[in-house]
Amino acid sequence: MDISLSPDNEKFLQSQIAAGIYNSINEAINATISIAISQIEIAPEEIANLKRDIAVGMNDIKEGRVHDCMEFMDGLIAKYEEP
């Protein structure tokens, strides 16, 4: 199989090889494609879990079970500030 890379993509992959992350252009391309595939493919159970977690969060909002993030952060800062 012959492929053509854009100059920017080739430069990126060559920099990864030069940094010792990959041993060859083939290894770098295969790893990059594997990463892209893993980002695209989400298992149905993961989607179901995300939908369930979102529904729980939305219900908490509707029921008023929310906290002010800034109030929480201010409390943490006050707790760990030096006197």
C-alpha positions as CSV (number, residue, x, y, z in Angstrom):
1,M,0.0,0.0,0.0
2,D,1.3,3.4,-0.9
3,I,0.3,6.4,1.1
4,S,1.1,10.1,0.9
5,L,1.4,12.2,4.0
6,S,1.1,15.9,4.2
7,P,4.4,17.6,5.0
8,D,3.0,18.6,8.5
9,N,2.0,15.0,9.2
10,E,5.3,13.6,8.0
11,K,7.2,16.1,10.1
12,F,5.1,15.2,13.2
13,L,5.7,11.5,12.7
14,Q,9.4,12.0,12.1
15,S,9.7,14.1,15.3
16,Q,8.0,11.2,17.2
17,I,10.6,8.8,15.8
18,A,13.5,11.2,16.6
19,A,12.2,11.5,20.2
20,G,12.3,7.8,20.5
21,I,8.6,7.3,20.9
22,Y,8.4,5.1,17.8
23,N,11.1,3.1,16.1
24,S,9.9,3.5,12.5
25,I,7.5,5.4,10.4
26,N,5.3,2.2,10.1
27,E,5.1,1.9,13.9
28,A,4.3,5.6,14.2
29,I,1.5,5.4,11.6
30,N,0.0,2.2,13.0
31,A,0.0,3.7,16.5
32,T,-1.6,6.9,15.3
33,I,-4.3,5.0,13.5
34,S,-5.0,2.9,16.5
35,I,-5.4,6.0,18.7
36,A,-7.8,7.4,16.1
37,I,-9.8,4.2,16.0
38,S,-10.1,4.0,19.8
39,Q,-11.4,7.6,19.9
40,I,-14.0,6.8,17.3
41,E,-15.3,3.5,18.6
42,I,-17.2,3.7,21.8
43,A,-18.7,0.5,23.1
44,P,-22.5,0.5,23.5
45,E,-22.2,-0.1,27.2
46,E,-20.0,2.9,27.6
47,I,-22.6,5.0,25.8
48,A,-25.3,3.6,28.1
49,N,-23.2,4.4,31.2
50,L,-22.6,8.0,30.0
51,K,-26.4,8.4,29.3
52,R,-27.2,7.1,32.7
53,D,-24.7,9.4,34.4
54,I,-26.0,12.4,32.5
55,A,-29.6,11.5,33.5
56,V,-28.5,11.3,37.2
57,G,-26.8,14.7,36.9
58,M,-29.8,16.3,35.2
59,N,-32.1,14.9,37.8
60,D,-29.9,16.3,40.6
61,I,-30.1,19.7,38.9
62,K,-33.9,19.5,38.7
63,E,-34.1,18.5,42.4
64,G,-31.7,21.3,43.4
65,R,-28.9,19.0,44.5
66,V,-26.2,21.3,43.1
67,H,-23.3,23.2,44.6
68,D,-21.7,26.4,43.6
69,C,-18.2,25.6,42.3
70,M,-16.7,28.9,43.2
71,E,-18.0,28.6,46.8
72,F,-16.4,25.1,47.0
73,M,-13.1,26.4,45.6
74,D,-13.1,29.3,48.0
75,G,-13.6,26.9,50.9
76,L,-10.6,24.8,49.7
77,I,-8.4,27.8,49.4
78,A,-9.4,29.0,52.8
79,K,-8.8,25.6,54.3
80,Y,-5.2,25.3,52.9
81,E,-4.1,28.9,53.0
82,E,-1.3,29.7,55.3
83,P,-2.4,31.9,58.3
